Amino acid sequence: MQTSLYFNLRVFTVRSGDPCWNYSPYT
């Protein structure tokens, strides 16, 4: 489940234009 969340956040960040690596520590 955590992986799915991380993936969702990554896609959301990329779409938003924010740094992908910023959400890396989230997982």
N, C-alpha and C positions, 0 to 999 in steps of 0.2 A: 504494500500500500504506500509506503514511504517513497518508493521509486516512482510510482505513478504521480505522486504529488510533486516530486522534484522535477519530473518531466513536464508536468503541467506548468509549473512555475517558470521553467526554462523557456518553454514556448511562449508563455505570456510575456516574459521579460524581453525576449528577442523581438516580439511583435511591438512591444511598447517602445523598444529602442534602448532599454536600459542594459547595462553590462550583465552578460550571462554569468560571469564569474562572481558577481555580487550575490547571487542566490546559491552559489556552490556550497557555502558553509551551512546552508539550510538543511541539506540532506545528511 
